[in-house]
């Protein structure tokens, strides 16, 4: 097992991309390409489906200015902006509240059986970029201490409260351990449609590309399909060929199945896709819980 994981970290050619797929097969199911045509050499780590309760948009409590979210046995006090959420701000305001998908994804990341860390696909040498981070800060709080650098990105309106939440919840109870306040978390504004990806990466010391892209609950209307697909594709193509390909992890609650299916079709034109198995997702995200 250890040898296989070491090979995974050193993949840099077509043959080894197949090897990477074999690692995925240990905890994920390959999703057949719904479109036609040859796929580029980029891989997408599995997507998650959410429940389809039409009355539940997926926010934990959109009316509260502050909520407490438990992840990995620890409580996080997270500030939100109900006023901003209900405003008519151009460009959207969904990042002003904490979404249930994000808390479930954070819980999945801290699991001792998390397949990314367990397989060696994520470790202390890796650099991760989150798209549409919102204000919560849960993912950087739990993931950043275990990797090299965590880049949390969103539109500029979300960054101030995001920084406040990360700072307020970054406390160390033990000395000489890498705790959230010692983790390398960097916040940046990134507009999927307006910003130049090459300039963004080079100006943020990311010329070699990234190990992992994470997007939590970012596929919720048709307008976002093309921008999300394009930004992920552009970032992945920036990866140096002598390094392991960039992986994408897309976690999503499905509110409108047609939107997600159209996004998946568009994404599959550029990526190979796997879905996490129920045993890998665990009880909180498995079929029996309403997530599949």
C-alpha positions as CSV (number, residue, x, y, z in Angstrom):
1,X,0.0,0.0,0.0
2,X,2.7,2.5,0.9
3,X,4.5,1.9,-2.3
4,X,1.4,2.4,-4.4
5,X,0.8,5.8,-2.7
6,X,4.4,6.9,-3.3
7,X,3.9,6.1,-7.0
8,X,0.8,8.2,-6.9
9,X,2.8,11.3,-5.7
10,X,5.3,10.9,-8.5
11,X,2.9,10.5,-11.5
12,X,3.9,12.6,-14.5
13,X,3.0,10.7,-17.7
14,X,0.0,9.0,-19.4
15,X,0.8,5.5,-18.0
16,X,0.9,6.9,-14.5
17,X,-2.4,8.7,-15.0
18,X,-3.9,5.2,-15.3
19,X,-2.2,4.4,-12.0
20,X,-3.9,7.4,-10.5
21,X,-7.2,6.1,-11.6
22,X,-6.4,2.8,-10.0
23,X,-6.0,4.5,-6.7
24,X,-9.4,6.2,-7.1
25,X,-10.9,2.8,-7.8
26,X,-10.1,1.9,-4.2
27,X,-12.7,4.4,-2.8
28,X,-14.6,5.7,-5.8
29,X,-16.7,4.7,-8.8
30,X,-15.8,5.9,-12.3
31,X,-18.6,8.0,-13.9
32,X,-19.0,7.3,-17.6
33,X,-18.5,10.4,-19.7
34,X,-22.1,11.6,-20.7
35,X,-20.7,13.5,-23.7
36,X,-18.8,12.4,-26.7
37,X,-15.2,13.1,-27.6
38,X,-11.7,12.6,-26.2
39,X,-11.0,13.8,-22.6
40,X,-7.9,15.7,-21.6
41,X,-5.5,14.3,-19.1
42,X,-7.1,15.8,-16.0
43,X,-8.9,14.0,-13.2
44,X,-11.8,15.0,-11.1
45,X,-12.1,13.4,-7.7
46,X,-15.6,12.4,-7.0
47,X,-18.7,14.6,-6.7
48,X,-21.2,14.3,-3.9
49,X,-24.9,14.5,-4.3
50,X,-27.1,16.2,-1.7
51,X,-30.7,15.5,-0.7
52,X,-33.5,16.9,-2.8
53,X,-35.9,18.3,-0.2
54,X,-37.4,21.2,-2.1
55,X,-38.1,23.2,1.0
56,X,-34.5,23.0,2.1
57,X,-32.1,25.4,0.3
58,X,-29.2,24.0,2.3
59,X,-28.3,26.8,4.6
60,X,-27.9,25.8,8.3
61,X,-29.7,28.9,9.6
62,X,-29.7,31.8,7.2
63,X,-31.5,34.2,9.7
64,X,-28.8,34.1,12.4
65,X,-26.0,36.5,12.7
66,X,-23.8,33.8,14.3
67,X,-24.2,30.1,14.5
68,X,-22.2,27.2,16.1
69,X,-21.1,24.4,13.9
70,X,-19.6,21.2,15.3
71,X,-16.9,19.5,13.2
72,X,-14.6,16.7,14.4
73,X,-15.9,17.1,18.0
74,X,-15.0,20.8,18.1
75,X,-17.5,23.7,18.1
76,X,-16.8,26.6,15.7
77,X,-18.6,30.0,16.2
78,X,-19.3,31.3,12.7
79,X,-20.5,34.8,11.9
80,X,-22.9,35.3,9.0
81,X,-24.5,38.3,7.3
82,X,-28.3,37.8,7.0
83,X,-28.6,41.4,5.7
84,X,-26.2,40.8,2.9
85,X,-27.7,37.5,2.0
86,X,-31.1,39.1,1.4
87,X,-29.8,42.2,-0.4
88,X,-30.0,42.8,-4.1
89,X,-26.2,42.9,-4.5
90,X,-25.1,42.3,-8.1
91,X,-23.0,39.2,-8.5
92,X,-24.8,37.2,-5.8
93,X,-24.8,36.9,-2.0
94,X,-25.0,33.2,-1.4
95,X,-21.6,33.1,0.3
96,X,-22.9,35.3,3.2
97,X,-24.3,32.2,5.0
98,X,-23.0,28.8,6.0
99,X,-24.2,25.9,3.9
100,X,-24.8,22.4,5.2
101,X,-22.7,20.9,2.4
102,X,-19.7,22.7,3.7
103,X,-20.1,21.5,7.2
104,X,-20.5,17.9,6.0
105,X,-17.5,18.2,3.8
106,X,-15.4,19.6,6.7
107,X,-16.5,16.6,8.8
108,X,-15.5,14.2,6.0
109,X,-12.1,15.8,5.8
110,X,-11.3,15.4,9.5
111,X,-12.3,11.7,9.4
112,X,-9.4,9.4,10.2
113,X,-10.4,7.3,7.2
114,X,-10.4,10.3,4.7
115,X,-9.3,8.7,1.4
116,X,-7.3,11.8,0.2
117,X,-5.0,11.8,3.2
118,X,-5.0,8.0,3.7
119,X,-4.0,7.4,0.1
120,X,-1.3,10.1,0.1
121,X,-3.1,12.3,-2.5
122,X,-3.1,15.0,0.2
123,X,-0.3,15.6,2.6
124,X,1.8,18.3,4.2
125,X,3.5,19.2,0.9
126,X,0.2,20.0,-1.0
127,X,-1.3,23.3,-2.0
128,X,-5.1,23.6,-2.2
129,X,-7.4,26.2,-3.6
130,X,-11.1,26.6,-2.7
131,X,-13.5,28.2,-5.1
132,X,-16.5,30.0,-3.7
133,X,-15.3,29.7,-0.1
134,X,-18.0,32.0,1.4
135,X,-17.7,33.3,4.9
136,X,-17.7,30.1,6.9
137,X,-14.0,29.3,7.0
138,X,-14.7,25.7,8.1
139,X,-12.7,24.0,5.4
140,X,-9.5,26.1,5.8
141,X,-9.8,25.7,9.6
142,X,-9.8,21.9,9.4
143,X,-7.7,21.2,6.3
144,X,-5.0,23.9,6.3
145,X,-3.1,22.5,9.3
146,X,-2.6,19.2,7.4
147,X,-1.3,20.7,4.1
148,X,1.3,23.2,3.0
149,X,-0.9,26.1,1.8
150,X,-4.7,26.7,1.6
151,X,-5.9,29.4,-0.7
152,X,-9.5,30.4,0.0
153,X,-11.1,32.4,-2.8
154,X,-14.4,34.1,-3.4
155,X,-15.8,37.5,-4.4
156,X,-14.4,40.4,-2.4
157,X,-17.6,40.9,-0.3
158,X,-17.1,37.6,1.5
159,X,-13.4,37.9,2.4
160,X,-13.7,40.3,5.4
161,X,-16.1,38.0,7.4
162,X,-14.2,34.9,6.2
163,X,-11.0,36.3,7.7
164,X,-12.8,37.1,10.9
165,X,-14.2,33.6,11.2
166,X,-10.9,32.0,10.6
167,X,-9.1,34.3,13.0
168,X,-11.7,33.8,15.8
169,X,-11.6,30.0,15.5
170,X,-7.9,29.7,15.2
171,X,-6.7,28.7,18.7
172,X,-4.1,26.3,19.8
173,X,-4.4,24.3,23.0
174,X,-1.1,22.5,22.6
175,X,2.3,24.0,22.0
176,X,4.7,22.7,19.3
177,X,1.8,21.5,17.1
178,X,0.6,22.8,13.8
179,X,-2.7,24.3,14.8
180,X,-5.1,26.5,12.6
181,X,-3.4,29.7,13.8
182,X,-0.1,28.3,12.5
183,X,-1.5,27.0,9.2
184,X,-0.8,28.9,6.0
185,X,-4.3,30.2,4.9
186,X,-4.4,32.8,2.2
187,X,-7.5,34.7,1.2
188,X,-7.9,36.1,-2.3
189,X,-10.6,37.6,-4.4
190,X,-11.3,35.5,-7.5
191,X,-14.0,36.3,-10.0
192,X,-14.6,33.2,-12.2
193,X,-15.7,35.3,-15.2
194,X,-13.7,38.5,-15.0
195,X,-10.2,37.5,-13.6
196,X,-7.3,36.3,-15.7
197,X,-6.4,32.8,-14.3
198,X,-2.7,32.9,-15.5
199,X,-2.2,36.3,-13.8
200,X,-4.0,35.2,-10.6
201,X,-1.8,32.1,-10.3
202,X,1.5,33.8,-11.0
203,X,0.7,36.7,-8.7
204,X,-0.1,34.3,-5.9
205,X,3.0,32.2,-6.1
206,X,1.1,29.4,-7.9
207,X,3.1,29.2,-11.1
208,X,3.5,25.4,-10.6
209,X,-0.3,25.0,-10.3
210,X,-2.2,23.3,-7.5
211,X,-2.6,19.8,-6.1
212,X,-6.3,20.1,-5.3
213,X,-9.3,22.4,-6.2
214,X,-12.3,22.3,-3.9
215,X,-15.7,23.7,-4.7
216,X,-18.5,23.2,-2.1
217,X,-22.1,23.8,-3.2
218,X,-21.2,26.0,-6.2
219,X,-23.4,24.4,-8.8
220,X,-26.9,25.8,-8.0
221,X,-28.0,27.5,-11.3
222,X,-27.4,27.3,-15.0
223,X,-25.5,30.6,-15.1
224,X,-22.6,29.1,-13.0
225,X,-22.1,26.0,-15.2
226,X,-19.8,27.5,-17.8
227,X,-17.8,29.8,-15.4
228,X,-17.1,27.0,-12.9
229,X,-16.1,24.6,-15.7
230,X,-13.9,27.1,-17.3
231,X,-12.1,28.2,-14.1
232,X,-11.4,24.6,-13.1
233,X,-10.1,23.7,-16.6
234,X,-7.9,26.8,-16.8
235,X,-6.3,26.1,-13.4
236,X,-5.7,22.5,-14.1
237,X,-4.1,23.2,-17.5
238,X,-1.6,25.5,-15.7
239,X,-0.2,22.5,-13.8
240,X,3.5,21.7,-14.7
241,X,3.6,18.4,-16.7
242,X,6.3,16.9,-14.5
243,X,3.9,17.2,-11.5
244,X,0.9,15.1,-10.6
245,X,-2.2,16.5,-12.3
246,X,-4.4,18.8,-10.4
247,X,-7.5,17.1,-8.8
248,X,-10.9,18.7,-8.3
249,X,-13.3,17.8,-5.5
250,X,-16.8,19.0,-6.2
251,X,-19.3,18.6,-3.3
252,X,-22.9,19.5,-4.1
253,X,-26.4,19.4,-2.7
254,X,-28.7,18.8,-5.7
255,X,-31.7,21.1,-5.6
256,X,-32.5,21.1,-9.3
257,X,-31.3,17.8,-10.9
258,X,-31.3,19.2,-14.4
259,X,-28.8,21.9,-13.4
260,X,-26.4,19.4,-11.9
261,X,-26.7,17.0,-14.8
262,X,-26.0,19.8,-17.3
263,X,-22.9,20.8,-15.3
264,X,-21.7,17.2,-15.1
265,X,-22.0,16.9,-18.9
266,X,-20.1,20.1,-19.4
267,X,-17.4,19.1,-16.8
268,X,-17.0,15.6,-18.3
269,X,-15.9,17.1,-21.6
270,X,-12.7,18.2,-19.9
271,X,-12.3,15.8,-17.0
272,X,-12.5,12.2,-16.0
273,X,-15.0,11.9,-13.1
274,X,-15.3,9.6,-10.1
275,X,-18.0,9.5,-7.4
276,X,-17.1,8.6,-3.9
277,X,-18.6,5.3,-2.8
278,X,-21.1,5.2,0.1
279,X,-18.7,3.4,2.3
280,X,-16.2,6.2,1.7
281,X,-18.7,8.9,2.3
282,X,-19.8,7.6,5.7
283,X,-23.1,7.7,7.4
284,X,-23.5,11.5,7.2
285,X,-23.3,11.6,3.4
286,X,-24.4,8.1,2.4
287,X,-27.6,7.2,0.6
288,X,-29.4,6.3,3.9
289,X,-28.9,9.8,5.2
290,X,-30.4,11.4,2.0
291,X,-27.0,12.1,0.4
292,X,-25.9,9.9,-2.4
